[in-house]
Amino acid sequence: MTKPGVEKLDAFGQELDALRDAAMADLGQRDANHIRGVIRIQRYAEIGGRALLLFGFSLLAWPLGVALLALSKILNNMEVGHNVMHGQYDWMNDPELHSQSHDWDNICDPDSWRKTHNFEHHSFTNIIGKDRDFGYGAYRLQHDMPWEPRHRYQIPFYILMALLFQWGLGLHDLEAERIRAGEITRESKQAVWRTFLQRAKSHMLKDYLLWPLLAMPLLGVKGFLAVMLGNFLANTIRNVWASAVIFCGHFTDNVQTFQPEECENESRGQWYYRQILGSSNFRGGRWMHIMTGHLSYQIEHHLFPDIPAHRYAELGPKVEAICARYGVAYNTGRLGAQYVSVLKRLARYSVEPGREEQLV
């Protein structure tokens, strides 16, 4: 598809603005009920999961405890934490649900997240050199990104980082790639490093010492190990799931990138156009969408990050219809197919320049 002209993009932007305005004007009790209902489920899942793990390596209780705790951590990060910190529920004037005061069960510091994700990524989506979330400074995902020998190993590195995803998010604001390039100094990131260490320490103490110790009076060392391992698996499940969701929304084969000069003095319609081409969706049922924090509708999230995410299921078909009228590509598909597409992109750009097309 060719890029629509300026006038068409202006009209395109006006239609999407009207869609956003209508949704924002309709916010109310339904949205409050949704987020508070998810929080209740998340808390009950955590209570149930942690209680079941205290029974030790029971054939029934232990795997169910792991599953419930993983569910709690996924809901806490995806549908609650991520969306609340985007300001989707600021209008409720509830301190627990306000973007500037909310915290989550994650090593990544909320203030760092609001800076690197909410501002940098959502403002400069897929602009090479400005959007640090595109590749996270670790992956080569486009031909105009410089190739380095370390990129040969980006598939195994991706697998490792999927397992440790919250740790990667926690370290992202350190901007290690800019330190290596000499653009900033290590000293300028000392505050970020101290916050990371503090949150990492709290996480390790809670999940790998304090909760396991609660099982020792009942089951001794076996109880300690059962809870510690259960917490580790729940964290790993959350990490792998969050990584898959985020990569499938940002790095599928059809996702496009942009140069800074292309995006200067963007109109609202041009900004919307870039958000859509820099995103991809995947299909599923209601609970799969909730488990992704509705980032299965990544296109709608990039367009309307401050609209409560549970509304994206209603907005998606309308956005797709507008895109069809203006000849704008709307990238969606099955989760499995989108994930394979991500792996293909990682593999293609892991090789030296000039050889990428051999891996198409």
C-alpha positions as CSV (number, residue, x, y, z in Angstrom):
1,M,0.0,0.0,0.0
2,T,1.2,3.5,-0.8
3,K,1.2,6.3,1.8
4,P,-2.0,8.4,1.7
5,G,-1.5,12.1,0.8
6,V,-1.5,14.9,3.4
7,E,-5.2,15.7,3.0
8,K,-6.2,12.1,3.3
9,L,-4.0,11.7,6.4
10,D,-5.6,14.8,7.9
11,A,-9.1,13.3,7.4
12,F,-7.8,9.9,8.6
13,G,-6.6,11.6,11.8
14,Q,-9.9,13.4,12.3
15,E,-11.8,10.1,12.2
16,L,-9.5,8.5,14.7
17,D,-9.7,11.6,16.9
18,A,-13.5,11.3,16.8
19,L,-13.3,7.7,17.8
20,R,-11.1,8.5,20.8
21,D,-13.2,11.5,21.9
22,A,-16.3,9.3,21.9
23,A,-14.7,6.6,24.0
24,M,-13.3,9.2,26.5
25,A,-16.7,10.9,26.8
26,D,-18.2,7.5,27.7
27,L,-15.8,6.6,30.6
28,G,-17.6,5.7,33.8
29,Q,-18.8,2.9,36.1
30,R,-18.3,0.1,33.6
31,D,-14.6,0.9,33.4
32,A,-14.2,1.2,37.2
33,N,-16.0,-2.1,37.6
34,H,-13.6,-3.8,35.1
35,I,-10.3,-2.7,36.7
36,R,-11.5,-3.3,40.3
37,G,-12.8,-6.8,39.2
38,V,-9.5,-7.7,37.7
39,I,-7.7,-6.5,40.8
40,R,-9.9,-8.7,43.0
41,I,-9.2,-11.8,40.8
42,Q,-5.5,-10.9,40.8
43,R,-5.4,-10.7,44.6
44,Y,-7.4,-13.9,45.2
45,A,-5.1,-15.7,42.7
46,E,-2.1,-14.5,44.7
47,I,-3.6,-15.5,48.1
48,G,-4.6,-18.9,46.7
49,G,-1.3,-19.6,44.9
50,R,0.9,-18.7,47.9
51,A,-1.3,-20.7,50.3
52,L,-1.2,-23.8,48.1
53,L,2.6,-23.6,47.8
54,L,2.8,-23.8,51.5
55,F,1.7,-27.5,51.2
56,G,5.0,-28.3,49.6
57,F,5.5,-30.6,46.6
58,S,2.0,-32.0,46.6
59,L,1.0,-33.5,43.2
60,L,-2.1,-31.3,43.1
61,A,-1.5,-28.3,45.3
62,W,2.0,-27.4,44.1
63,P,1.3,-27.1,40.3
64,L,-2.0,-25.3,41.0
65,G,-0.3,-22.9,43.3
66,V,2.4,-22.1,40.7
67,A,-0.4,-21.6,38.1
68,L,-2.4,-19.3,40.3
69,L,0.6,-17.3,41.4
70,A,1.7,-16.9,37.7
71,L,-1.8,-15.8,36.9
72,S,-1.6,-13.2,39.6
73,K,1.7,-11.8,38.5
74,I,0.6,-11.7,34.8
75,L,-2.6,-9.8,35.7
76,N,-0.7,-7.5,38.1
77,N,1.8,-6.5,35.4
78,M,-0.3,-6.6,32.2
79,E,-3.9,-5.6,32.8
80,V,-3.4,-3.6,36.0
81,G,0.1,-2.2,36.3
82,H,0.9,-1.4,32.6
83,N,-2.5,0.1,32.0
84,V,-2.9,2.0,35.2
85,M,0.6,3.6,34.7
86,H,-0.6,4.9,31.3
87,G,-3.1,7.0,33.1
88,Q,-6.1,5.0,31.9
89,Y,-7.8,5.3,35.3
90,D,-6.5,8.7,36.5
91,W,-10.1,10.1,36.1
92,M,-11.2,7.9,39.0
93,N,-9.1,9.9,41.5
94,D,-8.2,6.7,43.3
95,P,-4.5,6.9,44.6
96,E,-4.1,3.2,44.1
97,L,-5.1,3.5,40.4
98,H,-3.3,6.7,39.6
99,S,-0.5,6.6,37.1
100,Q,1.9,8.7,39.2
101,S,1.5,6.7,42.4
102,H,0.9,3.1,41.3
103,D,3.5,0.4,41.9
104,W,3.6,-3.1,40.6
105,D,5.1,-6.6,41.3
106,N,8.1,-6.1,39.0
107,I,11.8,-5.2,39.3
108,C,11.3,-2.4,36.8
109,D,10.9,0.9,38.7
110,P,7.6,2.7,37.8
111,D,9.3,6.0,37.3
112,S,11.8,4.5,34.9
113,W,8.9,2.8,33.1
114,R,7.0,6.0,32.8
115,K,10.1,7.6,31.2
116,T,11.3,4.9,28.9
117,H,8.0,3.4,27.9
118,N,5.2,6.0,28.3
119,F,7.2,8.9,27.0
120,E,10.0,7.8,24.8
121,H,8.4,4.7,23.2
122,H,4.9,6.1,22.8
123,S,6.1,9.4,21.5
124,F,8.8,8.1,19.1
125,T,7.4,4.7,18.2
126,N,9.8,2.9,15.9
127,I,11.8,6.0,15.0
128,I,15.4,4.6,14.6
129,G,17.7,6.3,17.1
130,K,14.8,7.8,19.2
131,D,12.7,4.8,20.2
132,R,15.0,2.8,22.5
133,D,12.2,0.1,22.9
134,F,12.8,-0.9,19.3
135,G,15.3,-3.6,19.8
136,Y,16.0,-2.5,23.4
137,G,19.5,-1.7,22.5
138,A,20.2,-5.4,22.3
139,Y,18.6,-6.7,19.0
140,R,19.2,-5.8,15.4
141,L,15.7,-5.8,13.8
142,Q,16.2,-3.7,10.7
143,H,18.7,-3.4,7.8
144,D,19.6,0.2,8.7
145,M,20.6,-0.8,12.2
146,P,24.4,-1.3,12.4
147,W,25.4,-5.0,12.6
148,E,27.8,-6.2,15.3
149,P,29.3,-9.6,15.8
150,R,27.2,-10.1,19.0
151,H,24.0,-10.0,16.8
152,R,24.9,-13.5,15.6
153,Y,23.6,-14.8,18.9
154,Q,20.4,-12.8,19.2
155,I,18.1,-15.8,19.0
156,P,19.7,-17.5,22.0
157,F,20.0,-14.1,23.7
158,Y,16.3,-13.6,23.1
159,I,15.4,-16.9,24.8
160,L,17.6,-16.0,27.8
161,M,16.0,-12.5,28.1
162,A,12.5,-13.9,27.7
163,L,13.2,-16.0,30.8
164,L,14.6,-13.0,32.6
165,F,12.3,-10.3,31.1
166,Q,11.6,-8.3,34.2
167,W,15.3,-8.0,34.9
168,G,15.8,-6.6,31.4
169,L,13.1,-4.1,31.9
170,G,14.6,-3.1,35.2
171,L,18.0,-2.5,33.6
172,H,16.6,-0.7,30.5
173,D,16.8,2.8,31.8
174,L,20.5,2.4,32.6
175,E,21.0,3.0,28.8
176,A,24.0,0.7,28.6
177,E,24.3,1.1,24.9
178,R,24.7,4.9,25.3
179,I,27.3,4.4,28.0
180,R,29.3,2.1,25.6
181,A,29.0,4.7,22.9
182,G,30.3,7.4,25.2
183,E,27.1,9.4,24.8
184,I,26.5,9.5,28.6
185,T,28.6,8.6,31.6
186,R,28.2,5.8,34.2
187,E,28.0,8.4,36.9
188,S,24.9,10.0,35.3
189,K,23.0,6.7,35.9
190,Q,24.0,6.0,39.5
191,A,20.5,6.9,40.8
192,V,18.9,4.5,38.4
193,W,21.4,1.8,39.4
194,R,20.7,2.3,43.1
195,T,16.9,2.1,42.5
196,F,17.4,-1.1,40.5
197,L,19.5,-2.7,43.2
198,Q,16.9,-1.8,45.9
199,R,14.0,-3.2,43.9
200,A,15.9,-6.3,43.0
201,K,16.8,-6.9,46.7
202,S,13.2,-6.5,47.7
203,H,12.1,-8.9,45.1
204,M,14.6,-11.5,46.0
205,L,13.9,-11.2,49.7
206,K,10.1,-11.5,49.3
207,D,9.9,-14.4,46.7
208,Y,13.1,-16.4,47.6
209,L,13.5,-15.9,51.3
210,L,10.6,-14.6,53.3
211,W,7.8,-16.6,51.7
212,P,9.8,-19.8,51.6
213,L,10.6,-19.4,55.3
214,L,6.9,-19.5,56.1
215,A,6.8,-23.1,54.9
216,M,9.6,-24.3,57.1
217,P,7.6,-24.7,60.4
218,L,5.3,-27.1,58.5
219,L,7.6,-29.0,56.1
220,G,11.1,-28.0,56.9
221,V,13.7,-27.6,54.1
222,K,11.4,-29.3,51.6
223,G,8.7,-26.7,52.2
224,F,11.3,-23.9,51.8
225,L,12.4,-25.4,48.5
226,A,8.9,-26.0,47.3
227,V,7.9,-22.3,47.8
228,M,11.1,-20.9,46.5
229,L,10.9,-23.1,43.3
230,G,7.2,-22.3,42.9
231,N,7.9,-18.6,43.1
232,F,10.7,-18.9,40.6
233,L,8.5,-20.7,38.1
234,A,5.6,-18.2,38.5
235,N,8.0,-15.4,37.9
236,T,9.5,-17.2,34.8
237,I,6.0,-17.9,33.4
238,R,5.1,-14.2,33.8
239,N,8.4,-13.2,32.2
240,V,8.1,-15.5,29.1
241,W,4.4,-14.5,28.6
242,A,5.0,-10.8,28.9
243,S,8.0,-11.0,26.5
244,A,6.0,-13.0,23.9
245,V,3.1,-10.5,24.1
246,I,5.3,-7.4,23.7
247,F,7.5,-8.8,20.9
248,C,4.4,-10.0,19.0
249,G,3.0,-6.4,19.2
250,H,6.2,-4.7,18.1
251,F,8.6,-6.9,16.1
252,T,6.6,-9.0,13.6
253,D,7.8,-9.0,10.1
254,N,5.3,-6.4,8.8
255,V,6.1,-3.8,11.4
256,Q,7.8,-0.8,9.8
257,T,10.4,1.6,11.1
258,F,11.0,5.3,10.4
259,Q,13.9,7.7,10.1
260,P,13.9,10.9,12.2
261,E,13.6,13.2,9.2
262,E,10.5,11.4,8.1
263,C,8.7,12.3,11.3
264,E,9.6,16.0,11.7
265,N,6.5,18.3,12.1
266,E,4.1,15.4,12.0
267,S,0.4,16.2,11.8
268,R,-2.0,14.2,14.1
269,G,-2.9,12.0,11.1
270,Q,0.7,11.3,10.3
271,W,1.4,10.4,13.9
272,Y,-1.5,8.0,13.9
273,Y,-0.3,6.5,10.6
274,R,3.1,5.8,12.1
275,Q,1.6,4.2,15.2
276,I,-0.4,1.8,13.1
277,L,2.4,0.8,10.8
278,G,4.7,0.3,13.8
279,S,2.4,-2.1,15.6
280,S,0.8,-5.5,15.2
281,N,-2.2,-7.3,16.8
282,F,-3.1,-10.9,17.4
283,R,-6.5,-12.5,17.8
284,G,-8.0,-14.4,20.7
285,G,-10.8,-14.7,23.2
286,R,-11.8,-12.4,26.0
287,W,-9.6,-13.9,28.7
288,M,-6.6,-14.1,26.4
289,H,-7.0,-10.4,25.8
290,I,-7.2,-9.7,29.5
291,M,-4.0,-11.9,30.1
292,T,-2.2,-9.7,27.6
293,G,-3.3,-6.5,29.2
294,H,-5.2,-6.1,25.9
295,L,-1.8,-5.6,24.2
296,S,-3.1,-8.2,21.8
297,Y,-4.6,-4.9,20.4
298,Q,-1.2,-3.2,20.2
299,I,-2.4,-1.0,17.3
300,E,-5.2,0.4,19.4
301,H,-2.9,0.8,22.4
302,H,-0.4,2.8,20.4
303,L,-3.2,5.0,19.0
304,F,-5.1,5.5,22.3
305,P,-2.7,4.6,25.3
306,D,-4.8,6.5,27.8
307,I,-8.1,4.8,27.0
308,P,-8.9,1.9,29.4
309,A,-7.5,-1.1,27.5
310,H,-10.6,-3.3,27.9
311,R,-12.3,-1.0,25.4
312,Y,-9.8,-1.9,22.6
313,A,-12.0,-4.9,21.7
314,E,-14.8,-2.5,20.8
315,L,-12.5,0.0,19.1
316,G,-10.5,-2.6,17.1
317,P,-13.0,-3.3,14.3
318,K,-13.8,0.4,14.0
319,V,-10.1,1.2,13.6
320,E,-9.6,-1.6,11.1
321,A,-12.6,-0.3,9.0
322,I,-11.1,3.2,9.0
323,C,-7.7,1.8,7.9
324,A,-9.4,-0.1,5.1
325,R,-11.1,3.1,3.8
326,Y,-7.8,5.0,3.7
327,G,-5.6,2.2,2.4
328,V,-3.6,1.9,5.6
329,A,-2.2,-1.6,6.4
330,Y,-3.7,-3.1,9.6
331,N,-1.4,-5.9,10.8
332,T,-3.2,-8.7,12.6
333,G,-3.2,-12.5,12.7
334,R,-3.1,-15.6,15.0
335,L,-0.7,-15.4,18.0
336,G,1.3,-18.4,16.8
337,A,1.8,-16.9,13.3
338,Q,2.8,-13.6,14.8
339,Y,5.3,-15.2,17.1
340,V,6.9,-17.2,14.3
341,S,7.2,-13.9,12.4
342,V,9.1,-12.4,15.3
343,L,11.5,-15.3,15.4
344,K,12.1,-15.0,11.6
345,R,12.9,-11.3,12.0
346,L,15.3,-11.9,14.8
347,A,17.0,-14.6,12.7
348,R,17.1,-12.6,9.5
349,Y,18.9,-9.6,11.0
350,S,21.3,-11.7,13.1
351,V,23.4,-12.3,10.0
352,E,25.9,-9.9,8.4
353,P,24.5,-7.2,6.1
354,G,23.9,-8.5,2.6
355,R,22.9,-12.0,3.7
356,E,19.5,-11.1,5.3
357,E,17.4,-11.9,2.3
358,Q,18.8,-15.5,2.3
359,L,16.8,-16.0,5.5
360,V,13.4,-14.6,4.2
